[in-house]
């Protein structure tokens, strides 16, 4: 596979992942962290890091808006719930791997 095709496929997979995460607002970031070791914020941080590595000045808020599809504070107000004690405990027990 040539590099252009590989990059196009990776970009398509990324867009599908972001779309999926935008649709699954019921899945909380803490759940993702506890199960997969990453969340929407991690994904936006990686996006920001990649942009900055290419010389594109991107701040955290802009990167999060790309992943969340809206400003982060708006997403939190609409979709984020308070983490349960069990979720917090699971996060703390696996925190070093995050």
RAQUI-V898290 format. One record per helix or strand of 3 or more residues. SS is the DSSP state (a for helix, b for strand). FROM is the first residue (numbers start at 1). TO is the last residue. Records with the same first field share a line. If there is no record, write none. Layout:
SS = FROM-TO  FROM-TO
This chain:
a = 3-23  29-36  40-53  60-68  72-79  85-97
